[in-house]
C-alpha cells in the first residue's frame, strides 16, 4: 500500500439536515452499507493518524504485498467495530468507534439524553457493599425538579439492589428509571423506604457548574467548578474571569474533581485566563506518529470567537482533583507546572495524556463531503501531549501535592468554604483558616471507585482537537 499523507486536517463539526433525517434509521443504514468499504476507511485513517501506529503491526505501510492481500485482511473480520479494535496497540485504553457520529458531535457540545443526576459508584473494599452517591445535579434538569441534591445515596435501580456483579450499563440505559435511597451509618449501608423516579430528556449541560468570589480573612479568592472543557461555553467562561479580575482576586481554586476532559483548545484558553503573562510561549507539545512532525501549542490572548482573553496573571493556582479528573484536566496541570506554582489537592488523576480527533469516511477524513451511505466515525488517539519540558506518559496519573479525599457521609455543599476539598485549599491560602469537620474526617473503610454517570458517554475521559485547531 502506498503511504497516504494528509496535508491538511480540519475536523469540521457542521451538522447537516441530511444526516439528521437519517438519524432514526442508523442501524438499517449501517447494515446495508458496504462493510468492506467501511473497514477500508477505518484502516486508511488509522494508517495516517494513529499515534501508536509503530506499535500496531497491522497498520505498517508495508503490511500487505498487494491489493488482494489487503482485501483478504479487510474481510477477515465481519464487524467494522471488531475490525477497528483489532487494530489497536496494547497500551491504548481510549480509542473508540461510533456507529452514529451525530450523537458523538452533540455529546462533545454537552448535548445528551440525561436526567441531570451526576453520580459516582462506590464499593467498600473487602465487602459486597455497592452504592451510588449524587455528586451534583444539573440545574433545571429532571433530577433537579425531583429534588435530588448532592450527597444523596442510592443502592438500587428499579428494585435491583447493587452488587459487585451489577450490570450498570443495562440498569442505567432506560429513559426512565427509579432509584432507591439509602443512608450510611458508620460502616453500614441501610436501605430506606424512599424512591425517586427520573426521566431522561435531551439536555445541554453547562460545564460551569459553580463560580463565586470568597472573602477569606480579608483575601479575595475565586472559586470555579468546571466540569468539562467545552468550546461553546468559552465566552461565558471568559466573562467569569473578567469578573474575577474586576473583583481583584488574589488566588484561584479551580475545581476539576469531576472533569473528565474535552477540548484541547479550550484547555489552552482557560490556562491563558489563569495566567496571561506567557503569551507567545509554548503551552504544550503535541507529539504525533512518524507521519507528522511535533507541533507546539502556543499561549495566545484570544478565545475561539476572537474575543480577547481576560487574564488574571496569577503565579499560582489551586487545582482540586480526583480519579475522575482526566485528559484536558491533566493537560492543564501538566502544561502550567513549568510556569507557575500549581498546588494539586485531592486524589491522583486518571492518567490520560493522549488526544484524539473524529475521523470520518470522506476524502480527507473530515466532516466535509462525508460518505452518506453509513454513519460510522472513529475517534482514535492521534497525539500525545507533553508540557514545555517534555513531560508526558504519566500512565499512573498525576499525584496530588496535598492528599484529601471526599467523605461520602459528609460531602458538603460545592462552593461552600466548609466543603472538604475547597476547605483544604483555603487552609493553604490562608494558614489561619479553620479546618472544617469534613476535611479532618476519613472514610471509615477503604473505597473502590467503580464508575460514574459519564462512563457510557462517547466523550468520557476524551481529549480532542477542535475544528481549525490543527494543520499538518
Secondary structure, DSSP 4 states (H G I P E B T S, - for coil): ------S---------HHHHHHGGGHHHHHHHS-HHHHHHHHHHHHHHH-TTGGG-GGG-TTS-SSHHHHHHHHTTSS-HHHHHHHT--TT--S-EEES-HHHHHHHHTTEEEE-SEEEEEEEETTS--EEEEEEEE-TTSHHHHTT--TT-EEEEETTEE--TT--HHHHH-SSEEEEEEEEEETTEEEEEEEEEEEE-EEEE--SEEEEEEEEETTEEEEEEEE--B-GGGHHHHHHHHHHHHHHT-SEEEEE-TT---EEHHHHHHHHHHH--TTTTSEEEEEE--TTS--EEEE--SB-TTSPBP-----SEEEEEE-TT--THHHHHHHHHHTTSEEEEEES------EEE--EESSTTSSSTT--TT---EEE-EEEEEE-TT-----TT----SEE----TT----TT-TTSHHHHHHHHHHSTTSPPPTGGG---SS-EEEEEEGGGGSTTTT-EEPPTTS---
